Amino acid sequence: MFSLTGKRALVTGASRGLGQAMALGLAENGAEVICASSREGGCDDTVAKIRALGGKAVALAADLGDSDAVRALADKALAGGRVDVLVNNGGCIYREDALDHPLAEFQKVMQVNLESAFLLSQLLGREMVAKGSGKIINIASMLSYSGGIRVPAYTASKHAIAGITKALANEWGRFGVQVNAIAPGYFRTDNTQALQDDAARSQEIENRIPAGRWGEPEDLKGAVVFLASSASDYINGQVLAVDGGWLAR
């Protein structure tokens, strides 16, 4: 029931880090993966790794901050056939005190992290609803639960991702489409490099995690395969924390 053979998946932000690991996890379980990033050639490494496994993959590029580019991405993905799984992983972050946070940067983060996820879900969701099956997996965050520090736009976007996950699940569940989210804990990626470089803060984070370590991108593979497969057909509107136990502490 965890097999993804014969399925096509679109993963945004698949050039590196969590997105690349999830794309590889889907491919390892039989899916054909459309790997999307913000620039041409950005997913070449991911595609090469999937093909080295004997899997099928193609690369597409789209600026998630541009609605027209997002629409074009959906069209290109569907031109190759149906899309059974959508993973809305692409995103950005801007760190600044709330008193000084530029409105333009706030709007950019919301556009990339939230609006693109909604638009792709809407465009591909229409096809999923029409055929009576589909999986949409949004990438939330620990900041879907808390406020964070110096990242007001990112926090707002990730709270909204949790909400829209539930809203879409409510509407599309009766059509056989499951919409869920994964909330990664503290993972070693370039997105958290500033925290990793702060020795005191990094140790503080590690001390709170019951697993006793930061997450590695490969730790997300199991969750994304589960939510993309028929094993999760009766799971809808959930935000699954993959955090080493951070929230439990």
Secondary structure, DSSP 4 states (H G I P E B T S, - for coil): ----TT-EEEEES-SSHHHHHHHHHHHHTT-EEEEEESSTTTTHHHHHHHHHTT--EEEEE--TT-HHHHHHHHHHHHHTS---EEEE---------GGG--HHHHHHHHIIIIIHHHHHHHHHHHHHHHHT-EEEEEE--GGGTS--SS-HHHHHHHHHHHHHHHHHHHHHGGGTEEEEEEEE-SB-SGGGHHHHH-HHHHHHHHHH-TTSS-B-GGGGHHHHHHHHSGGGTT--S-EEEESTTGGG-
